[in-house]
Amino acid sequence: MKIYWYRLRDRLESLRANKIFETFVIAVIIISALLIGAKTYDESTRFEQVMVWLDLGITLFFLFELIIRIAAEKRTLDFFKKGWNIFDFVIVTASLIPIDDSEMVLIARLLRIFRVLRLISMIPELRILLTALLKSIPRMGYVALLMFIIFYIYAAVGSFLFESVDEKLWGNISLAMLTLFQVATFESWATAVLYPTMEHYPYSWIYFLTFIFLNAFIFLNMMIGIVLDVMQKESAAEQLESGEGEIAEIHWMREHMQSMSEQLERIEVQLREQRKP
């Protein structure tokens, strides 16, 4: 019985790792996203029944794919040791909430929207990007704190110097920080902020250019550098983990072959004993 289960598990494992199957799963996720978008149009009411059946089919397929991935594990609990597997499990099980119940319609639709996020768990490159972004947040927080300090200093100086130019832009430190945020994003900052200020203070361009140089170039590049550094480390860790996984898989196959050979030897011994007169 164990031999048949091992064979079935090996087939499920090969199916899970099959590139065609993974591509098909990604295609279903994209179709699910398009289906959610189509439901926002009024014209979709004509195809409401078709969409209901499509949604049901997609949900059942996700459930089938999740069962395959769980069954392909050597131990069932190993599936839940990875955060992305838990994420997929929660998304798929949440999609099973019936959408016909009037009290649960909104919740069910919102949960089905999150099925689009399964693209992240299916595509390794997206996983690396998101993991790098999350791990970069603590280090980016210090850069953001430094940016806030620079914003605060420049806003205080700007509110003292340029309040007479335009109270709506420089009336207090809060308005000045909002104005500087507009300058940092380059949103019509020259015509709306710089030129009116230069009419009263010709050398005010030094104030704005130094602020832009610090925030738009130095601090922004610092954040990009942090993300790239974490991404490089995550990519190296992913390659190391995949290499260790392949080594563990080889060890497991050796143990599996050894156990099968021991079972075959026992069967051979039993057959010999049965043949004895």
C-alpha positions as CSV (number, residue, x, y, z in Angstrom):
1,M,0.0,0.0,0.0
2,K,2.8,2.4,0.8
3,I,4.5,1.7,-2.5
4,Y,1.3,2.9,-4.3
5,W,1.1,6.0,-2.1
6,Y,4.7,6.8,-2.8
7,R,4.1,6.5,-6.6
8,L,1.0,8.7,-6.3
9,R,2.9,11.3,-4.3
10,D,5.8,11.3,-6.8
11,R,3.3,11.8,-9.6
12,L,1.7,14.7,-7.8
13,E,5.1,16.2,-7.0
14,S,6.0,16.0,-10.7
15,L,2.7,17.6,-11.6
16,R,3.2,20.4,-9.2
17,A,6.6,21.1,-10.5
18,N,5.5,20.9,-14.1
19,K,6.0,24.2,-15.9
20,I,2.9,23.7,-18.1
21,F,0.8,23.1,-15.0
22,E,2.2,26.2,-13.3
23,T,1.6,28.3,-16.4
24,F,-2.0,27.0,-16.5
25,V,-2.5,28.0,-12.8
26,I,-1.2,31.5,-13.5
27,A,-3.5,31.7,-16.5
28,V,-6.5,30.8,-14.3
29,I,-5.5,33.4,-11.7
30,I,-5.4,36.1,-14.5
31,I,-8.8,34.9,-15.8
32,S,-10.1,35.2,-12.2
33,A,-8.8,38.8,-12.0
34,L,-10.4,39.6,-15.4
35,L,-13.7,38.1,-14.2
36,I,-13.6,40.3,-11.1
37,G,-13.0,43.3,-13.2
38,A,-15.8,42.4,-15.7
39,K,-18.3,42.3,-12.8
40,T,-17.8,46.0,-12.2
41,Y,-19.5,46.8,-15.6
42,D,-23.3,47.1,-15.9
43,E,-23.2,45.1,-19.1
44,S,-22.1,42.0,-17.1
45,T,-25.6,41.5,-15.8
46,R,-26.5,39.8,-19.2
47,F,-23.8,37.2,-18.5
48,E,-24.4,36.9,-14.8
49,Q,-25.1,33.1,-14.9
50,V,-22.1,32.4,-17.0
51,M,-19.9,34.4,-14.6
52,V,-21.3,32.5,-11.7
53,W,-20.4,29.2,-13.3
54,L,-16.9,30.5,-14.2
55,D,-16.4,31.7,-10.6
56,L,-17.4,28.3,-9.3
57,G,-15.1,26.5,-11.7
58,I,-12.2,28.7,-10.8
59,T,-12.8,28.2,-7.1
60,L,-12.9,24.4,-7.5
61,F,-9.8,24.4,-9.6
62,F,-7.9,26.4,-6.9
63,L,-9.1,23.9,-4.4
64,F,-8.0,21.0,-6.6
65,E,-4.5,22.7,-7.1
66,L,-4.2,23.3,-3.3
67,I,-5.0,19.6,-2.5
68,I,-2.3,18.5,-5.1
69,R,0.3,20.7,-3.4
70,I,-0.6,19.4,0.1
71,A,-0.6,15.8,-1.0
72,A,2.7,16.2,-2.8
73,E,4.5,17.0,0.4
74,K,6.4,14.2,2.2
75,R,4.6,15.2,5.4
76,T,1.4,17.2,5.3
77,L,2.5,19.6,8.0
78,D,5.6,20.6,5.9
79,F,3.2,22.4,3.6
80,F,2.3,24.9,6.4
81,K,5.9,25.6,7.3
82,K,6.1,28.2,4.5
83,G,4.4,31.5,4.8
84,W,3.4,31.6,1.1
85,N,1.7,28.2,1.4
86,I,-0.3,29.5,4.4
87,F,-1.2,32.6,2.4
88,D,-2.5,30.5,-0.5
89,F,-4.4,28.2,1.9
90,V,-6.2,31.2,3.5
91,I,-7.1,32.7,0.1
92,V,-8.4,29.5,-1.4
93,T,-10.4,28.5,1.7
94,A,-11.8,32.0,2.0
95,S,-13.0,31.7,-1.6
96,L,-15.2,28.8,-0.6
97,I,-17.5,31.2,1.3
98,P,-20.9,31.0,-0.6
99,I,-21.6,34.2,-2.5
100,D,-25.4,33.7,-2.8
101,D,-26.0,34.6,0.9
102,S,-27.0,38.3,0.9
103,E,-25.2,39.0,4.2
104,M,-21.9,37.5,2.9
105,V,-21.9,38.8,-0.7
106,L,-19.7,41.8,0.0
107,I,-17.2,39.8,2.1
108,A,-17.1,37.0,-0.4
109,R,-16.5,39.4,-3.3
110,L,-13.7,41.2,-1.4
111,L,-12.0,37.9,-0.6
112,R,-12.2,36.8,-4.2
113,I,-10.4,40.0,-5.2
114,F,-7.4,38.8,-3.1
115,R,-7.1,35.7,-5.3
116,V,-5.1,38.0,-7.7
117,L,-2.4,38.1,-5.0
118,R,-1.7,34.4,-5.7
119,L,0.3,35.6,-8.7
120,I,2.9,36.7,-6.2
121,S,3.1,33.3,-4.5
122,M,3.2,31.5,-7.9
123,I,6.0,33.6,-9.5
124,P,9.4,33.4,-7.6
125,E,10.6,36.8,-8.9
126,L,7.5,38.5,-7.5
127,R,8.0,36.7,-4.2
128,I,11.6,38.0,-4.1
129,L,10.4,41.6,-4.9
130,L,7.7,41.6,-2.2
131,T,10.0,40.0,0.4
132,A,12.7,42.5,-0.3
133,L,10.3,45.4,0.0
134,L,9.0,44.2,3.3
135,K,12.5,43.6,4.7
136,S,13.6,47.0,3.4
137,I,10.9,48.9,5.4
138,P,12.9,49.1,8.7
139,R,16.0,50.4,7.0
140,M,13.9,52.7,4.8
141,G,12.3,54.0,7.9
142,Y,15.5,55.7,9.1
143,V,15.9,57.4,5.7
144,A,12.3,58.5,5.9
145,L,13.0,59.9,9.4
146,L,15.9,61.8,8.0
147,M,13.8,63.1,5.2
148,F,11.2,64.3,7.7
149,I,13.8,66.2,9.6
150,I,15.0,67.9,6.4
151,F,11.3,68.6,5.4
152,Y,10.7,70.1,8.9
153,I,13.7,72.4,8.8
154,Y,13.0,73.6,5.3
155,A,9.3,74.1,6.1
156,A,10.2,76.2,9.1
157,V,12.6,78.3,7.1
158,G,10.1,78.6,4.2
159,S,7.2,79.7,6.5
160,F,9.4,82.4,8.1
161,L,10.7,83.7,4.7
162,F,7.9,83.3,2.3
163,E,4.7,83.8,4.4
164,S,4.3,87.2,2.8
165,V,4.4,85.8,-0.7
166,D,1.5,83.4,-0.4
167,E,-0.2,82.5,2.9
168,K,-2.0,79.5,1.3
169,L,1.4,77.9,0.6
170,W,3.6,79.2,3.5
171,G,1.1,80.4,6.1
172,N,2.3,77.8,8.7
173,I,4.7,74.9,9.0
174,S,2.0,72.4,8.0
175,L,1.2,74.2,4.8
176,A,4.9,74.7,4.1
177,M,5.5,70.9,4.4
178,L,2.6,70.3,2.0
179,T,4.1,72.8,-0.4
180,L,7.5,71.2,-0.1
181,F,6.0,67.8,-0.8
182,Q,4.6,69.3,-4.0
183,V,8.1,70.6,-4.9
184,A,9.6,67.1,-4.1
185,T,7.2,65.4,-6.5
186,F,7.8,68.1,-9.2
187,E,4.0,68.7,-9.6
188,S,3.8,72.1,-11.2
189,W,6.3,73.4,-8.6
190,A,8.1,75.9,-10.9
191,T,5.0,77.9,-12.0
192,A,3.0,77.5,-8.8
193,V,5.8,77.9,-6.2
194,L,9.2,78.9,-7.5
195,Y,8.4,81.8,-9.9
196,P,6.0,83.6,-7.6
197,T,8.6,83.3,-4.8
198,M,11.4,84.6,-7.0
199,E,9.4,87.7,-7.8
200,H,9.9,88.8,-4.2
201,Y,13.1,86.9,-3.4
202,P,15.3,86.5,-6.5
203,Y,17.7,84.2,-4.8
204,S,15.1,81.8,-3.4
205,W,16.0,79.4,-6.1
206,I,18.9,78.3,-3.9
207,Y,16.4,77.3,-1.2
208,F,14.4,75.1,-3.6
209,L,17.3,73.6,-5.6
210,T,19.1,72.5,-2.4
211,F,15.9,71.0,-1.1
212,I,15.3,69.1,-4.4
213,F,18.9,67.9,-4.5
214,L,18.7,66.5,-1.0
215,N,15.2,64.8,-1.2
216,A,14.7,64.0,-4.9
217,F,18.2,62.8,-5.6
218,I,20.1,61.8,-2.5
219,F,17.4,60.3,-0.2
220,L,15.5,58.7,-3.1
221,N,18.6,57.0,-4.4
222,M,19.4,55.9,-0.8
223,M,16.0,54.1,-0.7
224,I,16.5,52.5,-4.1
225,G,19.9,51.3,-2.9
226,I,18.5,49.8,0.2
227,V,15.8,47.9,-1.8
228,L,18.4,46.7,-4.3
229,D,20.7,45.5,-1.6
230,V,18.0,43.5,0.1
231,M,16.8,42.1,-3.2
232,Q,20.3,40.9,-4.0
233,K,20.5,39.2,-0.6
234,E,17.0,37.6,-1.0
235,S,17.9,36.3,-4.5
236,A,21.1,34.7,-3.1
237,A,19.1,33.2,-0.2
238,E,16.5,31.8,-2.7
239,Q,19.2,30.2,-4.8
240,L,20.9,28.7,-1.6
241,E,17.5,27.4,-0.4
242,S,16.7,25.8,-3.8
243,G,20.1,24.2,-3.8
244,E,19.6,22.8,-0.3
245,G,16.1,21.7,-1.3
246,E,17.6,19.7,-4.2
247,I,20.1,18.1,-1.9
248,A,17.4,17.2,0.6
249,E,15.3,15.7,-2.3
250,I,18.2,13.5,-3.3
251,H,18.7,12.3,0.2
252,W,14.9,11.6,0.4
253,M,15.0,9.6,-2.9
254,R,17.9,7.6,-1.6
255,E,16.0,6.7,1.6
256,H,12.9,6.0,-0.4
257,M,14.8,3.7,-2.8
258,Q,16.4,1.9,0.2
259,S,13.0,1.4,1.9
260,M,11.6,0.0,-1.4
261,S,14.5,-2.3,-1.8
262,E,14.0,-3.6,1.8
263,Q,10.4,-4.2,1.1
264,L,11.2,-6.1,-2.1
265,E,13.7,-8.2,-0.1
266,R,11.0,-9.1,2.4
267,I,8.6,-10.0,-0.3
268,E,11.2,-12.2,-2.0
269,V,11.9,-13.9,1.3
270,Q,8.2,-14.5,1.8
271,L,7.8,-16.0,-1.7
272,R,10.7,-18.3,-1.1
273,E,9.2,-19.5,2.2
274,Q,5.9,-20.1,0.5
275,R,7.6,-22.2,-2.3
276,K,9.3,-24.5,0.2
277,P,7.4,-27.9,0.5
